[in-house]
Amino acid sequence: MKKSSGSKFIPLSDWLGDIKKPVVIAGPCSAESEEQVFKTAKALAKIPGVKIFRSGVWKPRTSPHSFKGHGVEALKWLQNVKRETGLLTAVEVASPKHVELCLKFNIDIIWVGARTTVSPFSIEELTRSLEGIDIPVMVKNPLNPDLELWAGAIERFFISGHKKIIAIHRGFHTYEKTPYRNNPIWEIPIELKRRYPQLPFFCDPSHITGNPDFIEDISQKALNLDMCGLMIETHINPDSAISDAFQQITPARLKILLKKLSIPQKNEDFKIVKQLEDLRNGIDIVDNQILNLLKQRMDIVEKIGLYKKEHKITVLQIKRWNSIINERLTLAEKLGLNKDYIEKMLKILHEASILLQHQIINKK
């Protein structure tokens, strides 16, 4: 699939107006009642930085017995929010019918949720329903950690004529134990950002953390990675929320949280830029050394593979592998290196070594 040029995405400021980082999208997980929606929106409208009011109108719940949203009735509530507060409105869509109704009720922005991003068929249907319609689209990452699915969804909207696109990082479902509801796996949004440097990136710390106590930390990390906005679930009374009560915060708490965030700036002072470049050059030198050492390591692995083939020795030597893990991690700890990071690196090296030896032994 042909990739779009990142420079062709329309900058956020061109369609959202004068903005300061972070642009904040806030509102309840679900639009539960007209009173709940309006009270939340009225409080949010008083918070600097909050530009967009989000709320779930159709809820793609795991269980068919769970609250599914108020649909059209909730869209009417959002119309009132827009009229009374001046906030833009954003709604999740999962079908062409949802799109049709959002347009009918003048919703400003639509977003595609993780469950929809995972299906190219669903994305294709949505793009067809939006042909010729100039409405901003926010695309959340898929549930599973699949960079290509996320990029593919964005590409489908782009080639169908949409240039007002925002990528939203909301974390991934994995079996790895973490303190969070969804694993952030930051390297995936970083790689997507590398591919599309002009694509606006937001972070959804509510879905990543699943815990209000971690939202500030994840929000700060997102800003440090040059993401320009945050989507934070906010409810006038989280304890009474029908869905995702455990991860929503009050508007008052959101206001405090936003004040505590540090906003990194792009500094163009010559001395500072020069010092940063010198440090980066140091990394470049070390990286080149690492690559040369990896080449030497793989050359040795190749010789080991040939020796095992000649003497009919099994590729996997579990005793040797356990010894490597224990010894290297002990050394890593002494050097003050992160053991989890080093263990991941060792596993990647081991997998590459095993694969190369398999190829050598199976070669006729």
C-alpha positions as CSV (number, residue, x, y, z in Angstrom):
1,M,0.0,0.0,0.0
2,K,1.4,3.4,-1.0
3,K,2.1,5.5,2.1
4,S,0.9,9.1,2.3
5,S,3.3,12.0,2.7
6,G,3.2,13.2,6.3
7,S,3.4,16.8,5.0
8,K,-0.1,16.5,3.4
9,F,-1.9,16.1,6.7
10,I,-3.6,19.4,7.6
11,P,-2.0,20.9,10.8
12,L,-4.1,21.0,13.8
13,S,-4.0,24.8,14.1
14,D,-5.4,25.2,10.6
15,W,-8.7,23.7,11.6
16,L,-8.8,24.0,15.4
17,G,-7.7,27.6,15.6
18,D,-5.1,29.1,17.9
19,I,-3.9,26.2,20.2
20,K,-1.5,25.7,23.0
21,K,-0.2,22.3,24.1
22,P,-1.8,20.2,25.3
23,V,-5.1,20.4,23.4
24,V,-7.5,18.7,25.8
25,I,-10.4,16.5,24.8
26,A,-12.5,15.7,27.9
27,G,-15.9,14.3,28.9
28,P,-17.5,11.2,30.2
29,C,-17.1,7.7,28.9
30,S,-20.8,7.6,28.3
31,A,-23.6,10.2,27.8
32,E,-25.8,8.9,30.6
33,S,-28.3,11.7,31.0
34,E,-28.9,15.2,29.8
35,E,-28.2,16.6,33.2
36,Q,-24.9,14.6,33.6
37,V,-23.7,15.6,30.1
38,F,-24.5,19.3,30.6
39,K,-23.1,19.6,34.1
40,T,-19.9,18.0,33.1
41,A,-19.5,20.1,29.9
42,K,-20.3,23.3,31.8
43,A,-17.5,22.6,34.3
44,L,-15.1,21.6,31.5
45,A,-15.7,24.8,29.5
46,K,-14.2,26.8,32.4
47,I,-10.9,24.9,32.2
48,P,-8.2,26.5,29.9
49,G,-7.0,24.0,27.3
50,V,-10.2,22.0,27.1
51,K,-11.3,22.5,23.5
52,I,-13.4,19.4,22.7
53,F,-16.1,17.6,24.6
54,R,-16.1,13.9,24.1
55,S,-18.8,11.4,25.1
56,G,-19.8,7.9,24.2
57,V,-23.2,7.8,22.4
58,W,-23.0,4.2,21.2
59,K,-21.0,2.0,23.5
60,P,-19.4,-1.2,22.0
61,R,-19.6,-3.1,25.3
62,T,-18.1,-6.6,25.6
63,S,-21.3,-8.0,27.2
64,P,-24.6,-7.6,25.3
65,H,-26.3,-7.0,28.7
66,S,-24.2,-3.9,29.4
67,F,-25.3,-0.3,28.9
68,K,-25.2,0.4,25.1
69,G,-25.6,4.2,25.2
70,H,-28.6,6.5,24.4
71,G,-27.9,7.0,20.7
72,V,-29.9,9.7,18.9
73,E,-31.1,11.2,22.2
74,A,-27.6,11.7,23.4
75,L,-26.7,13.4,20.1
76,K,-29.3,16.0,21.0
77,W,-27.7,16.6,24.3
78,L,-24.4,17.2,22.6
79,Q,-26.0,19.7,20.3
80,N,-27.0,21.6,23.5
81,V,-23.5,21.4,24.9
82,K,-22.1,22.9,21.7
83,R,-24.6,25.7,21.7
84,E,-24.4,26.5,25.4
85,T,-20.6,26.1,26.1
86,G,-18.9,26.7,22.7
87,L,-17.0,23.4,23.1
88,L,-16.5,21.3,20.0
89,T,-18.1,17.9,20.2
90,A,-16.6,14.5,19.5
91,V,-18.3,11.1,19.2
92,E,-17.1,7.5,18.6
93,V,-18.5,5.9,15.4
94,A,-18.4,2.3,14.3
95,S,-20.8,2.1,11.4
96,P,-21.9,4.3,8.4
97,K,-25.3,4.8,10.2
98,H,-23.4,6.3,13.2
99,V,-21.6,8.6,10.7
100,E,-24.9,9.6,9.1
101,L,-26.4,10.5,12.5
102,C,-23.4,12.4,13.7
103,L,-23.5,14.6,10.6
104,K,-27.2,15.1,11.0
105,F,-26.7,16.5,14.5
106,N,-23.6,18.6,13.6
107,I,-21.0,16.7,15.6
108,D,-17.7,18.4,14.9
109,I,-15.2,15.4,15.2
110,I,-15.6,11.7,15.0
111,W,-13.3,9.1,16.3
112,V,-12.7,5.4,15.5
113,G,-12.3,3.2,18.6
114,A,-9.8,0.4,19.1
115,R,-12.3,-2.3,18.4
116,T,-13.1,-0.8,15.0
117,T,-9.5,0.0,14.0
118,V,-8.7,-3.7,14.3
119,S,-11.0,-4.4,11.3
120,P,-10.0,-3.2,7.9
121,F,-13.5,-4.1,6.6
122,S,-15.1,-1.7,9.1
123,I,-12.6,1.0,8.3
124,E,-13.3,0.6,4.6
125,E,-17.0,1.0,5.2
126,L,-16.5,4.2,7.3
127,T,-14.2,5.8,4.7
128,R,-16.8,5.1,2.0
129,S,-19.5,6.7,4.1
130,L,-17.4,9.8,4.6
131,E,-16.4,10.4,0.9
132,G,-16.6,14.1,0.1
133,I,-17.3,15.0,3.7
134,D,-14.9,17.4,5.4
135,I,-15.0,16.3,9.1
136,P,-11.9,15.6,11.3
137,V,-11.3,12.0,12.1
138,M,-9.4,10.6,15.2
139,V,-8.1,7.1,14.9
140,K,-7.3,5.2,18.0
141,N,-4.7,2.3,17.9
142,P,-6.1,-1.2,17.6
143,L,-6.6,-3.3,20.8
144,N,-3.6,-5.5,19.9
145,P,-0.1,-4.1,19.5
146,D,-0.1,-4.0,15.7
147,L,1.5,-1.0,14.1
148,E,0.5,-1.9,10.6
149,L,-3.2,-2.1,11.5
150,W,-3.0,1.4,13.0
151,A,-1.1,2.8,10.1
152,G,-3.4,1.0,7.6
153,A,-6.5,2.6,9.1
154,I,-5.0,6.1,8.9
155,E,-3.9,5.5,5.3
156,R,-7.4,4.4,4.4
157,F,-8.9,7.6,5.6
158,F,-6.1,9.6,4.0
159,I,-6.4,8.1,0.5
160,S,-10.2,8.6,0.7
161,G,-9.6,12.3,0.9
162,H,-9.4,13.1,4.6
163,K,-6.5,15.3,5.7
164,K,-7.7,16.3,9.1
165,I,-6.6,13.2,11.0
166,I,-5.4,12.7,14.6
167,A,-3.8,9.5,15.8
168,I,-4.8,8.6,19.4
169,H,-2.6,6.4,21.5
170,R,-4.7,4.5,24.1
171,G,-2.5,1.5,24.9
172,F,-2.7,-2.1,23.9
173,H,-4.1,-5.3,25.4
174,T,-1.3,-7.7,26.1
175,Y,-0.8,-10.7,28.5
176,E,2.3,-8.9,30.0
177,K,1.6,-7.8,33.6
178,T,1.9,-4.0,34.0
179,P,0.4,-1.5,36.4
180,Y,-1.9,-0.3,33.7
181,R,-5.2,-1.4,32.1
182,N,-3.5,-1.3,28.7
183,N,0.2,-1.5,28.0
184,P,1.5,1.8,26.5
185,I,4.3,0.1,24.5
186,W,5.6,3.6,23.6
187,E,7.8,2.3,20.7
188,I,4.7,1.7,18.5
189,P,3.4,5.3,18.6
190,I,7.0,6.5,18.3
191,E,7.5,4.5,15.1
192,L,4.1,5.7,13.7
193,K,5.2,9.3,14.5
194,R,8.5,8.7,12.7
195,R,6.6,7.6,9.6
196,Y,4.2,10.5,9.7
197,P,5.9,13.4,11.4
198,Q,3.2,15.9,10.5
199,L,0.3,13.8,11.8
200,P,-1.0,15.2,15.1
201,F,-0.7,12.7,18.0
202,F,-2.9,12.7,21.1
203,C,-2.7,10.3,24.1
204,D,-5.6,8.8,26.0
205,P,-4.1,8.2,29.4
206,S,-7.5,7.2,30.9
207,H,-7.7,4.0,28.8
208,I,-3.9,3.3,29.2
209,T,-4.0,3.5,33.0
210,G,-7.5,2.5,34.0
211,N,-6.6,4.3,37.2
212,P,-6.9,8.1,37.9
213,D,-3.7,8.0,40.1
214,F,-1.5,7.2,37.0
215,I,-3.1,9.7,34.5
216,E,-0.7,12.5,35.3
217,D,2.4,10.4,34.9
218,I,1.2,9.0,31.5
219,S,0.1,12.4,30.3
220,Q,3.5,13.9,31.1
221,K,5.3,11.0,29.3
222,A,3.1,11.7,26.2
223,L,4.0,15.4,26.3
224,N,7.6,14.6,26.6
225,L,7.3,12.5,23.4
226,D,6.0,15.6,21.7
227,M,2.3,14.5,21.6
228,C,0.2,17.6,21.2
229,G,-3.0,16.6,23.0
230,L,-4.7,14.5,25.6
231,M,-8.1,12.7,25.7
232,I,-9.1,12.3,29.4
233,E,-12.3,10.8,30.5
234,T,-14.0,13.3,32.9
235,H,-17.3,12.9,34.7
236,I,-19.2,15.2,37.1
237,N,-19.6,12.3,39.5
238,P,-17.3,9.4,38.6
239,D,-18.5,7.2,41.4
240,S,-22.0,7.1,39.8
241,A,-20.8,6.4,36.3
242,I,-22.5,3.6,34.4
243,S,-19.4,2.6,32.5
244,D,-15.6,2.8,33.3
245,A,-16.3,4.6,36.6
246,F,-12.8,3.5,37.9
247,Q,-10.9,5.5,35.3
248,Q,-12.8,8.8,35.1
249,I,-11.9,11.9,37.0
250,T,-13.9,15.0,38.0
251,P,-13.5,18.3,36.1
252,A,-11.9,19.8,39.3
253,R,-9.3,17.1,39.4
254,L,-8.6,17.5,35.7
255,K,-8.0,21.3,36.2
256,I,-5.4,20.5,38.9
257,L,-3.8,17.8,36.8
258,L,-3.3,20.1,33.8
259,K,-1.7,22.8,35.9
260,K,0.9,20.3,37.2
261,L,2.0,19.2,33.7
262,S,5.3,20.5,32.4
263,I,5.1,21.5,28.7
264,P,8.4,20.8,26.9
265,Q,9.4,23.6,24.5
266,K,11.5,23.5,21.3
267,N,14.5,25.6,22.2
268,E,16.4,27.2,19.3
269,D,19.2,28.8,21.3
270,F,22.4,28.1,19.3
271,K,24.5,27.1,22.4
272,I,21.8,24.7,23.6
273,V,21.2,23.2,20.1
274,K,24.9,22.8,19.6
275,Q,25.4,21.0,23.0
276,L,22.5,18.7,22.2
277,E,24.0,17.9,18.8
278,D,27.3,17.1,20.4
279,L,25.6,14.7,22.8
280,R,23.7,13.1,19.9
281,N,26.9,12.6,17.9
282,G,28.2,10.7,20.9
283,I,25.2,8.4,20.7
284,D,25.8,7.9,16.9
285,I,29.4,6.8,17.6
286,V,28.3,4.3,20.3
287,D,25.5,3.0,18.0
288,N,28.0,2.3,15.2
289,Q,30.2,0.5,17.7
290,I,27.2,-1.6,18.9
291,L,26.3,-2.5,15.3
292,N,29.9,-3.6,14.5
293,L,29.9,-5.7,17.7
294,L,26.6,-7.3,16.7
295,K,28.1,-8.2,13.3
296,Q,31.0,-9.8,15.1
297,R,28.6,-11.7,17.4
298,M,26.6,-13.0,14.5
299,D,29.8,-14.1,12.7
300,I,30.6,-16.2,15.8
301,V,27.0,-17.6,15.9
302,E,27.5,-18.7,12.3
303,K,30.6,-20.6,13.2
304,I,28.8,-22.2,16.1
305,G,26.0,-23.2,13.7
306,L,28.5,-24.9,11.4
307,Y,30.1,-26.7,14.3
308,K,26.8,-28.0,15.6
309,K,25.9,-29.2,12.1
310,E,29.2,-31.0,11.7
311,H,28.8,-32.7,15.1
312,K,25.0,-33.2,15.0
313,I,24.4,-31.1,18.1
314,T,21.0,-29.7,18.9
315,V,20.5,-26.0,18.2
316,L,18.9,-25.1,21.6
317,Q,21.2,-25.6,24.6
318,I,18.9,-24.6,27.5
319,K,21.7,-24.9,30.1
320,R,23.8,-22.5,28.1
321,W,20.9,-20.1,27.6
322,N,20.0,-20.0,31.3
323,S,23.6,-19.3,32.1
324,I,23.7,-16.4,29.7
325,I,20.5,-14.9,31.1
326,N,21.7,-15.2,34.7
327,E,25.3,-13.9,34.1
328,R,24.3,-11.0,31.8
329,L,21.5,-9.8,34.1
330,T,23.8,-9.9,37.1
331,L,26.3,-7.8,35.2
332,A,23.5,-5.4,34.0
333,E,22.5,-4.9,37.6
334,K,26.1,-4.1,38.6
335,L,26.3,-1.6,35.7
336,G,23.1,0.1,36.8
337,L,21.2,-0.9,33.7
338,N,17.5,-1.7,33.6
339,K,17.2,-5.5,33.9
340,D,13.9,-5.8,32.0
341,Y,15.4,-3.8,29.1
342,I,18.5,-6.0,29.0
343,E,16.5,-9.2,29.3
344,K,14.4,-8.2,26.3
345,M,17.5,-7.4,24.3
346,L,19.1,-10.7,25.2
347,K,15.9,-12.6,24.1
348,I,16.0,-10.8,20.7
349,L,19.7,-11.7,20.3
350,H,19.0,-15.3,21.3
351,E,16.1,-15.6,18.9
352,A,18.2,-14.3,16.0
353,S,21.0,-16.7,16.9
354,I,18.7,-19.7,17.0
355,L,17.1,-18.7,13.7
356,L,20.5,-18.4,12.0
357,Q,21.7,-21.7,13.4
358,H,18.5,-23.4,12.1
359,Q,19.1,-22.0,8.7
360,I,22.7,-23.3,8.7
361,I,21.8,-26.8,9.9
362,N,18.9,-27.2,7.5
363,K,20.8,-25.9,4.5
364,K,21.7,-28.7,2.1
